[in-house]
Amino acid sequence: MTYRNGAFVVDTREGWIGQVIDSAGSRVHVRAPGGGAEWEVPFSVLRLATREERDEVGLWPRGTRSRKGCPECPALELAWRDAAEGGDKLKEATALVALRRHGRVVHMLPGGRA
């Protein structure tokens, strides 16, 4: 079994929740939810985080807006794609930062590890 990029997992050595960003061989690279420090974990000490564990660290808690049906997400994504197609790297980077900031501010609570 492997974990797809973006999956929330628990590092059972410390009980920390992380989001998978990459894997190589028997090692998996994870990052604190919402961004932050990265660390490398042996695959053998990981397991998928439960919904309750994700809620405990503030991932999509009650009252946080879902991405589904968000009127701002498609517009921000379209602006990013248009900038990328236009070839202007500065505009593309600025649009990507705006898209990611919106996701963190509107759709997730700030926080780090559990």
N, C-alpha and C positions, 0 to 999 in steps of 0.2 A: 504494500500500500504506500502511496505517496500523498503528499498534501499539495494541493494546487496553490499557486500564488494568490494571495488575498485571504486565504483561510485563517481563521483565528484558532490558535492552538495553545495548549498549556505546557510550559516547561516544567515537568513534574519534579525536577530537582529543587526548585525554589517556589513553585506554585505561581509563577508569573505567566500572564497572558501576553501573547505576541501575535503578530500578523506575519504570515509567511511572505517573504519577498524573493527568495531564491533557494535553490538546493543544488548541492553538488555531492554526488556519491552518498555517503552515509551521514553527511552534515546538512543542516538546514539553517538558512539565515532568516532571522525573524526581527521584527521591529516592534517597539511599544505601540499600542493602538493609538491612532491619530498622529503618528510620527514620533520621532525622537530616537533614542539610542537603539542601535542594532546589536545583536549578539548572535553567535553561532551555537547551534544546539545539535547534539547527536540525535539522529532520527529516532533511536530507540527510547529516548526519554520524553517524546512528545505524544500528545493525544489531542483530539479535537476538543475545543472549549464548548461547554454546554451553553444553552441559551441563558440559564441563570448566571453562569460565570461571566458571560458577555455583558449582561445587565448590571452586574455588580461593579464593573469597571466603567460603566457609563456608555456602552455601545448601544445605540438605538433604544434608550429608555422611553418610558411613557412620556408623552409630551414633546418628544423630539419629532420634527417633521420627517416623514418618509421621503425618500428620493422619488418614489413613484408618484406622479401627479404634480411634482414641484414645477411651477411655471418658470422658475429662473434657471434650472439645470439645463434644459434643452437650448436656451438662448446662449448661455455661457459656453456650452459645448460647441455650438455652431460657430460662435466667434473664434474659439480656439482652432477649429478645423479650417475655417476660412483663412485665418492668419497663417496656418501651416501651409496651406495650398498657395498662398501669396508669396511664400519664400522669405518673408521678413522675420528673421530669427528673434529679434527683440519683441515684435508684436506677438509672435507665437508664444514666447516665454511669458510675457505679461498676461496673455489670455489664459495660459495654463495655470499660472499662479492664482488668478482670479477664480478660476473654476475650482481649484483645490481648496482655496480659502473658504469659498462658499460652502463646500462640502463639510469642512471642519466646523465652521461657525454655525451653520444652519441645521446640519443633519447629525452632528455628534456633540457630545459634551466634552469639554477639555479634560484632559487627564493623562495619566501615564500608566505605569504598571499597577497591577492590583496590590 
